[in-house]
């Protein structure tokens, strides 16, 4: 079963997710201003929300909308936390666990749809969200380096395997059926 035309998960939003992931990791590593990164998170969240709502309300798949909403809500929350300097992020950490659990059926569906690289990326995103759960909700700071490595790996796969900027560009060009 291949993904149908027009049902490319994340599509254009992936272009901005790959960018915001990079900026977030730089901000978390002290290489970028947190409040500046917050703006990129909020803009990405707004775009993801608009795309998910448009897709869903115009007769699209609730499955694809919910996948995009997971990212949108993550970036709304992350943007708020970065902008306001929230120190206790345990609630956000528990949300990350919720997302990590939901990634499992999304990855399975994606593999079933024969979108292998996207399926691998779902697993890496799930691992990154799970690491944020461990770090933020459980407050296991000794896993910080592992979280950074997992998240940079997920970002690299997103970026370099063309799930971000290339698929985003292909979606702009209405080039479907890439997988």
PAVO-445337 format. One record per residue: residue in three letters; x negated, y, z negated of N, C-alpha, C in turn. Coordinates in steps of 0.1 Angstrom, whole numbers, plus 5000, padded with zeros to 4 digits. Layout:
BEGIN
+-----+------+------+------+------+------+------+------+------+------+
:  aa :  nc1 :  nc2 :  nc3 : cac1 : cac2 : cac3 :  cc1 :  cc2 :  cc3 :
+-----+------+------+------+------+------+------+------+------+------+
: ala :    X :    Y :    Z :    X :    Y :    Z :    X :    Y :    Z :
...
+-----+------+------+------+------+------+------+------+------+------+
REM end
This chain:
BEGIN
+-----+------+------+------+------+------+------+------+------+------+
:  aa :  nc1 :  nc2 :  nc3 : cac1 : cac2 : cac3 :  cc1 :  cc2 :  cc3 :
+-----+------+------+------+------+------+------+------+------+------+
: unk : 4991 : 4988 : 5000 : 5000 : 5000 : 5000 : 4991 : 5012 : 5000 :
: unk : 4992 : 5020 : 5010 : 4984 : 5033 : 5011 : 4993 : 5044 : 5006 :
: unk : 4986 : 5055 : 5002 : 4993 : 5067 : 4999 : 5000 : 5073 : 5011 :
: unk : 5012 : 5077 : 5010 : 5020 : 5083 : 5021 : 5015 : 5097 : 5024 :
: unk : 5017 : 5101 : 5036 : 5014 : 5115 : 5040 : 5021 : 5125 : 5031 :
: unk : 5014 : 5135 : 5026 : 5019 : 5145 : 5017 : 5019 : 5141 : 5003 :
: unk : 5015 : 5129 : 5000 : 5015 : 5124 : 4986 : 5001 : 5123 : 4980 :
: unk : 4992 : 5131 : 4985 : 4978 : 5131 : 4981 : 4978 : 5136 : 4967 :
: unk : 4974 : 5128 : 4957 : 4974 : 5132 : 4943 : 4964 : 5144 : 4941 :
: unk : 4969 : 5154 : 4934 : 4961 : 5166 : 4930 : 4958 : 5175 : 4942 :
: unk : 4954 : 5170 : 4954 : 4951 : 5178 : 4966 : 4944 : 5191 : 4963 :
: unk : 4951 : 5202 : 4966 : 4945 : 5215 : 4965 : 4941 : 5218 : 4950 :
: unk : 4948 : 5213 : 4941 : 4945 : 5216 : 4927 : 4931 : 5210 : 4923 :
: unk : 4928 : 5198 : 4930 : 4915 : 5192 : 4927 : 4903 : 5201 : 4930 :
: unk : 4905 : 5210 : 4940 : 4895 : 5220 : 4943 : 4892 : 5228 : 4931 :
: unk : 4902 : 5233 : 4924 : 4900 : 5241 : 4912 : 4896 : 5233 : 4900 :
: unk : 4901 : 5221 : 4899 : 4898 : 5213 : 4887 : 4883 : 5210 : 4887 :
: unk : 4877 : 5207 : 4899 : 4863 : 5204 : 4899 : 4855 : 5217 : 4895 :
: unk : 4859 : 5229 : 4899 : 4853 : 5241 : 4894 : 4854 : 5244 : 4880 :
: unk : 4867 : 5242 : 4874 : 4869 : 5245 : 4860 : 4862 : 5235 : 4851 :
: unk : 4861 : 5222 : 4856 : 4854 : 5213 : 4848 : 4839 : 5217 : 4846 :
: unk : 4833 : 5221 : 4857 : 4819 : 5226 : 4857 : 4818 : 5238 : 4847 :
: unk : 4826 : 5248 : 4849 : 4825 : 5260 : 4840 : 4828 : 5256 : 4826 :
: unk : 4837 : 5247 : 4823 : 4840 : 5243 : 4809 : 4828 : 5236 : 4803 :
: unk : 4821 : 5228 : 4810 : 4810 : 5221 : 4805 : 4798 : 5231 : 4803 :
: unk : 4797 : 5240 : 4811 : 4787 : 5251 : 4809 : 4790 : 5259 : 4797 :
: unk : 4803 : 5262 : 4795 : 4807 : 5270 : 4783 : 4805 : 5262 : 4770 :
: unk : 4808 : 5249 : 4771 : 4807 : 5241 : 4759 : 4792 : 5239 : 4756 :
: unk : 4783 : 5240 : 4766 : 4769 : 5239 : 4763 : 4762 : 5252 : 4760 :
: unk : 4770 : 5263 : 4759 : 4765 : 5276 : 4756 : 4759 : 5283 : 4768 :
: unk : 4761 : 5279 : 4780 : 4755 : 5285 : 4792 : 4765 : 5294 : 4799 :
: unk : 4777 : 5296 : 4793 : 4787 : 5305 : 4799 : 4796 : 5310 : 4788 :
: unk : 4801 : 5322 : 4789 : 4810 : 5328 : 4779 : 4823 : 5320 : 4778 :
: unk : 4827 : 5317 : 4766 : 4840 : 5309 : 4764 : 4852 : 5317 : 4769 :
: unk : 4852 : 5330 : 4765 : 4864 : 5338 : 4770 : 4865 : 5339 : 4785 :
: unk : 4853 : 5340 : 4791 : 4853 : 5341 : 4806 : 4858 : 5327 : 4812 :
: unk : 4854 : 5316 : 4806 : 4858 : 5303 : 4810 : 4873 : 5301 : 4808 :
: unk : 4878 : 5308 : 4798 : 4893 : 5307 : 4795 : 4901 : 5312 : 4806 :
: unk : 4897 : 5322 : 4812 : 4904 : 5328 : 4824 : 4905 : 5318 : 4835 :
: unk : 4894 : 5311 : 4838 : 4894 : 5301 : 4849 : 4904 : 5290 : 4845 :
: unk : 4904 : 5286 : 4832 : 4913 : 5275 : 4828 : 4927 : 5279 : 4830 :
: unk : 4930 : 5292 : 4826 : 4944 : 5296 : 4827 : 4949 : 5297 : 4841 :
: unk : 4940 : 5302 : 4850 : 4943 : 5303 : 4864 : 4945 : 5289 : 4870 :
: unk : 4936 : 5280 : 4867 : 4938 : 5266 : 4872 : 4950 : 5260 : 4866 :
: unk : 4953 : 5262 : 4854 : 4966 : 5257 : 4848 : 4978 : 5262 : 4855 :
: unk : 4978 : 5275 : 4858 : 4989 : 5281 : 4865 : 4991 : 5275 : 4878 :
: unk : 4980 : 5274 : 4886 : 4981 : 5268 : 4899 : 4986 : 5253 : 4898 :
: unk : 4980 : 5245 : 4889 : 4985 : 5231 : 4888 : 4999 : 5230 : 4884 :
: unk : 5004 : 5239 : 4875 : 5018 : 5239 : 4871 : 5027 : 5243 : 4883 :
: unk : 5023 : 5253 : 4891 : 5031 : 5257 : 4902 : 5032 : 5246 : 4913 :
: unk : 5020 : 5240 : 4916 : 5020 : 5229 : 4926 : 5028 : 5217 : 4921 :
: unk : 5027 : 5213 : 4908 : 5035 : 5202 : 4903 : 5050 : 5205 : 4903 :
: unk : 5054 : 5217 : 4899 : 5068 : 5221 : 4899 : 5073 : 5221 : 4913 :
: unk : 5066 : 5227 : 4922 : 5070 : 5228 : 4936 : 5072 : 5214 : 4942 :
: unk : 5062 : 5206 : 4940 : 5063 : 5192 : 4946 : 5074 : 5185 : 4940 :
: unk : 5076 : 5185 : 4927 : 5087 : 5178 : 4921 : 5100 : 5183 : 4924 :
: unk : 5102 : 5196 : 4924 : 5115 : 5202 : 4926 : 5119 : 5202 : 4941 :
: unk : 5110 : 5200 : 4950 : 5113 : 5199 : 4964 : 5115 : 5185 : 4969 :
: unk : 5117 : 5176 : 4959 : 5120 : 5162 : 4963 : 5108 : 5153 : 4963 :
: unk : 5097 : 5158 : 4957 : 5085 : 5150 : 4956 : 5085 : 5140 : 4945 :
: unk : 5075 : 5132 : 4944 : 5074 : 5122 : 4934 : 5072 : 5127 : 4920 :
: unk : 5080 : 5123 : 4910 : 5078 : 5127 : 4896 : 5064 : 5121 : 4892 :
: unk : 5060 : 5110 : 4897 : 5047 : 5104 : 4894 : 5036 : 5113 : 4897 :
: unk : 5035 : 5119 : 4909 : 5025 : 5128 : 4913 : 5026 : 5141 : 4905 :
: unk : 5038 : 5146 : 4903 : 5039 : 5158 : 4895 : 5034 : 5155 : 4880 :
: unk : 5037 : 5144 : 4875 : 5032 : 5141 : 4861 : 5017 : 5140 : 4860 :
: unk : 5011 : 5135 : 4871 : 4996 : 5134 : 4871 : 4990 : 5148 : 4871 :
: unk : 4996 : 5157 : 4879 : 4991 : 5171 : 4879 : 4994 : 5178 : 4866 :
: unk : 5006 : 5176 : 4860 : 5009 : 5182 : 4848 : 4999 : 5178 : 4837 :
: unk : 4994 : 5166 : 4837 : 4984 : 5162 : 4827 : 4972 : 5172 : 4827 :
: unk : 4968 : 5175 : 4839 : 4957 : 5185 : 4841 : 4961 : 5199 : 4837 :
: unk : 4973 : 5203 : 4842 : 4978 : 5216 : 4839 : 4979 : 5219 : 4824 :
: unk : 4985 : 5210 : 4817 : 4986 : 5212 : 4802 : 4973 : 5212 : 4796 :
: unk : 4964 : 5204 : 4800 : 4950 : 5204 : 4795 : 4944 : 5217 : 4796 :
: unk : 4945 : 5223 : 4808 : 4938 : 5236 : 4811 : 4946 : 5248 : 4804 :
: unk : 4959 : 5247 : 4803 : 4966 : 5257 : 4795 : 4961 : 5257 : 4781 :
: unk : 4960 : 5245 : 4775 : 4956 : 5244 : 4761 : 4941 : 5248 : 4759 :
: unk : 4933 : 5243 : 4768 : 4918 : 5246 : 4768 : 4916 : 5261 : 4770 :
: unk : 4923 : 5267 : 4779 : 4922 : 5281 : 4781 : 4926 : 5289 : 4768 :
: unk : 4937 : 5285 : 4762 : 4941 : 5292 : 4750 : 4930 : 5290 : 4739 :
: unk : 4925 : 5278 : 4737 : 4915 : 5275 : 4727 : 4902 : 5283 : 4729 :
: unk : 4898 : 5283 : 4742 : 4885 : 5291 : 4745 : 4887 : 5306 : 4743 :
: unk : 4899 : 5311 : 4747 : 4901 : 5325 : 4747 : 4902 : 5330 : 4732 :
: unk : 4910 : 5322 : 4724 : 4912 : 5327 : 4710 : 4901 : 5322 : 4700 :
: unk : 4893 : 5313 : 4705 : 4882 : 5308 : 4696 : 4887 : 5298 : 4685 :
: unk : 4898 : 5291 : 4688 : 4903 : 5281 : 4679 : 4892 : 5272 : 4674 :
: unk : 4891 : 5270 : 4661 : 4881 : 5261 : 4656 : 4886 : 5247 : 4653 :
: unk : 4898 : 5246 : 4648 : 4903 : 5233 : 4645 : 4911 : 5228 : 4658 :
: unk : 4905 : 5219 : 4665 : 4911 : 5215 : 4678 : 4916 : 5200 : 4677 :
: unk : 4919 : 5196 : 4665 : 4924 : 5182 : 4663 : 4937 : 5180 : 4671 :
: unk : 4946 : 5189 : 4671 : 4958 : 5187 : 4679 : 4955 : 5185 : 4694 :
: unk : 4946 : 5193 : 4699 : 4942 : 5191 : 4713 : 4936 : 5178 : 4715 :
: unk : 4928 : 5173 : 4705 : 4921 : 5160 : 4706 : 4932 : 5149 : 4707 :
: unk : 4942 : 5150 : 4699 : 4953 : 5140 : 4700 : 4960 : 5140 : 4713 :
: unk : 4962 : 5152 : 4719 : 4967 : 5153 : 4732 : 4958 : 5146 : 4742 :
: unk : 4945 : 5148 : 4741 : 4936 : 5141 : 4750 : 4937 : 5126 : 4749 :
: unk : 4940 : 5120 : 4737 : 4943 : 5106 : 4736 : 4955 : 5102 : 4744 :
: unk : 4966 : 5110 : 4743 : 4978 : 5108 : 4750 : 4975 : 5107 : 4765 :
: unk : 4967 : 5116 : 4770 : 4963 : 5117 : 4784 : 4955 : 5104 : 4788 :
: unk : 4945 : 5101 : 4779 : 4937 : 5089 : 4782 : 4945 : 5077 : 4783 :
: unk : 4955 : 5075 : 4775 : 4964 : 5063 : 4776 : 4972 : 5063 : 4789 :
: unk : 4977 : 5075 : 4793 : 4985 : 5076 : 4805 : 4976 : 5074 : 4817 :
: unk : 4963 : 5076 : 4816 : 4955 : 5074 : 4828 : 4954 : 5059 : 4832 :
: unk : 4956 : 5050 : 4823 : 4956 : 5036 : 4826 : 4966 : 5032 : 4837 :
: unk : 4979 : 5035 : 4836 : 4988 : 5031 : 4847 : 4985 : 5040 : 4859 :
: unk : 4981 : 5052 : 4858 : 4978 : 5060 : 4870 : 4967 : 5054 : 4878 :
: unk : 4956 : 5050 : 4871 : 4945 : 5044 : 4877 : 4949 : 5031 : 4884 :
: unk : 4957 : 5023 : 4877 : 4962 : 5010 : 4883 : 4970 : 5013 : 4896 :
: unk : 4979 : 5023 : 4895 : 4987 : 5027 : 4907 : 4978 : 5031 : 4918 :
: unk : 4968 : 5039 : 4915 : 4959 : 5044 : 4926 : 4951 : 5033 : 4932 :
: unk : 4946 : 5024 : 4924 : 4939 : 5012 : 4930 : 4949 : 5004 : 4939 :
: unk : 4961 : 5003 : 4934 : 4971 : 4995 : 4942 : 4974 : 5002 : 4955 :
: unk : 4973 : 5016 : 4955 : 4975 : 5023 : 4967 : 4963 : 5024 : 4976 :
: unk : 4952 : 5016 : 4972 : 4940 : 5015 : 4979 : 4932 : 5028 : 4980 :
: unk : 4934 : 5037 : 4971 : 4926 : 5049 : 4970 : 4915 : 5047 : 4959 :
: unk : 4905 : 5039 : 4963 : 4895 : 5033 : 4954 : 4887 : 5044 : 4946 :
: unk : 4882 : 5054 : 4954 : 4874 : 5064 : 4947 : 4883 : 5072 : 4938 :
: unk : 4895 : 5075 : 4941 : 4904 : 5082 : 4932 : 4907 : 5074 : 4920 :
: unk : 4908 : 5061 : 4922 : 4911 : 5052 : 4910 : 4899 : 5052 : 4901 :
: unk : 4887 : 5052 : 4906 : 4875 : 5052 : 4898 : 4874 : 5066 : 4891 :
: unk : 4878 : 5076 : 4898 : 4878 : 5089 : 4892 : 4888 : 5090 : 4880 :
: unk : 4900 : 5084 : 4882 : 4910 : 5084 : 4871 : 4904 : 5077 : 4859 :
: unk : 4896 : 5066 : 4861 : 4890 : 5059 : 4849 : 4880 : 5069 : 4843 :
: unk : 4872 : 5076 : 4851 : 4862 : 5085 : 4845 : 4869 : 5096 : 4838 :
: unk : 4880 : 5102 : 4844 : 4887 : 5112 : 4837 : 4893 : 5107 : 4824 :
: unk : 4898 : 5095 : 4824 : 4903 : 5089 : 4812 : 4893 : 5088 : 4801 :
: unk : 4881 : 5084 : 4805 : 4870 : 5082 : 4796 : 4866 : 5096 : 4790 :
: unk : 4866 : 5106 : 4799 : 4863 : 5120 : 4794 : 4873 : 5125 : 4784 :
: unk : 4886 : 5123 : 4787 : 4897 : 5127 : 4778 : 4895 : 5119 : 4765 :
: unk : 4892 : 5106 : 4766 : 4891 : 5098 : 4754 : 4879 : 5103 : 4745 :
: unk : 4868 : 5107 : 4752 : 4857 : 5112 : 4744 : 4860 : 5126 : 4737 :
: unk : 4869 : 5134 : 4744 : 4873 : 5146 : 4738 : 4882 : 5143 : 4725 :
: unk : 4890 : 5132 : 4726 : 4898 : 5127 : 4715 : 4889 : 5124 : 4703 :
: unk : 4878 : 5116 : 4706 : 4869 : 5112 : 4696 : 4862 : 5124 : 4690 :
: unk : 4858 : 5133 : 4698 : 4851 : 5145 : 4693 : 4860 : 5154 : 4685 :
: unk : 4872 : 5157 : 4691 : 4880 : 5167 : 4685 : 4890 : 5162 : 4674 :
: unk : 4897 : 5151 : 4677 : 4907 : 5146 : 4667 : 4900 : 5138 : 4656 :
: unk : 4890 : 5130 : 4659 : 4884 : 5122 : 4649 : 4872 : 5129 : 4643 :
: unk : 4868 : 5140 : 4650 : 4856 : 5148 : 4645 : 4843 : 5140 : 4644 :
: unk : 4841 : 5132 : 4654 : 4829 : 5123 : 4654 : 4818 : 5131 : 4663 :
: unk : 4812 : 5141 : 4657 : 4803 : 5149 : 4665 : 4791 : 5142 : 4670 :
: unk : 4788 : 5130 : 4664 : 4776 : 5122 : 4668 : 4778 : 5117 : 4683 :
: unk : 4790 : 5118 : 4688 : 4793 : 5113 : 4701 : 4793 : 5125 : 4711 :
: unk : 4789 : 5137 : 4707 : 4789 : 5149 : 4716 : 4781 : 5146 : 4728 :
: unk : 4769 : 5141 : 4727 : 4761 : 5139 : 4739 : 4767 : 5129 : 4749 :
: unk : 4773 : 5118 : 4743 : 4780 : 5109 : 4752 : 4792 : 5115 : 4759 :
: unk : 4800 : 5124 : 4752 : 4811 : 5131 : 4758 : 4806 : 5140 : 4769 :
: unk : 4795 : 5147 : 4767 : 4789 : 5155 : 4777 : 4785 : 5147 : 4790 :
: unk : 4779 : 5136 : 4787 : 4774 : 5127 : 4798 : 4786 : 5122 : 4806 :
: unk : 4796 : 5117 : 4799 : 4808 : 5111 : 4805 : 4816 : 5122 : 4813 :
: unk : 4817 : 5134 : 4807 : 4824 : 5145 : 4814 : 4817 : 5150 : 4826 :
: unk : 4804 : 5151 : 4825 : 4796 : 5155 : 4837 : 4796 : 5145 : 4848 :
: unk : 4796 : 5132 : 4844 : 4798 : 5121 : 4854 : 4811 : 5122 : 4861 :
: unk : 4822 : 5124 : 4853 : 4835 : 5126 : 4860 : 4835 : 5138 : 4869 :
: unk : 4829 : 5149 : 4864 : 4829 : 5161 : 4872 : 4821 : 5159 : 4885 :
: unk : 4809 : 5152 : 4884 : 4801 : 5149 : 4896 : 4808 : 5140 : 4906 :
: unk : 4815 : 5130 : 4901 : 4823 : 5121 : 4910 : 4834 : 5129 : 4917 :
: unk : 4840 : 5137 : 4909 : 4851 : 5146 : 4915 : 4845 : 5155 : 4925 :
: unk : 4834 : 5161 : 4922 : 4828 : 5171 : 4932 : 4822 : 5164 : 4944 :
: unk : 4813 : 5155 : 4941 : 4805 : 5149 : 4952 : 4811 : 5138 : 4960 :
: unk : 4821 : 5131 : 4954 : 4829 : 5121 : 4962 : 4841 : 5128 : 4969 :
: unk : 4840 : 5141 : 4969 : 4850 : 5148 : 4978 : 4864 : 5148 : 4972 :
: unk : 4866 : 5144 : 4960 : 4880 : 5145 : 4954 : 4884 : 5159 : 4951 :
: unk : 4874 : 5167 : 4948 : 4877 : 5181 : 4945 : 4877 : 5190 : 4957 :
: unk : 4866 : 5195 : 4960 : 4865 : 5205 : 4971 : 4868 : 5200 : 4984 :
: unk : 4864 : 5188 : 4988 : 4867 : 5182 : 5001 : 4882 : 5179 : 5003 :
: unk : 4887 : 5171 : 4993 : 4901 : 5168 : 4994 : 4910 : 5180 : 4993 :
: unk : 4906 : 5190 : 4985 : 4913 : 5202 : 4984 : 4913 : 5209 : 4998 :
: unk : 4902 : 5209 : 5004 : 4901 : 5215 : 5018 : 4909 : 5208 : 5028 :
: unk : 4908 : 5194 : 5027 : 4916 : 5186 : 5036 : 4931 : 5189 : 5034 :
: unk : 4935 : 5191 : 5022 : 4949 : 5194 : 5019 : 4953 : 5207 : 5025 :
: unk : 4944 : 5217 : 5025 : 4946 : 5230 : 5031 : 4949 : 5228 : 5046 :
: unk : 4941 : 5219 : 5052 : 4942 : 5216 : 5066 : 4953 : 5206 : 5070 :
: unk : 4960 : 5201 : 5061 : 4971 : 5191 : 5063 : 4965 : 5178 : 5068 :
: unk : 4953 : 5175 : 5064 : 4946 : 5163 : 5068 : 4949 : 5152 : 5058 :
: unk : 4960 : 5145 : 5060 : 4964 : 5134 : 5051 : 4959 : 5121 : 5056 :
: unk : 4961 : 5111 : 5048 : 4957 : 5097 : 5052 : 4942 : 5095 : 5052 :
: unk : 4935 : 5104 : 5045 : 4920 : 5102 : 5043 : 4916 : 5089 : 5038 :
: unk : 4924 : 5084 : 5029 : 4922 : 5071 : 5022 : 4927 : 5060 : 5031 :
+-----+------+------+------+------+------+------+------+------+------+
REM end
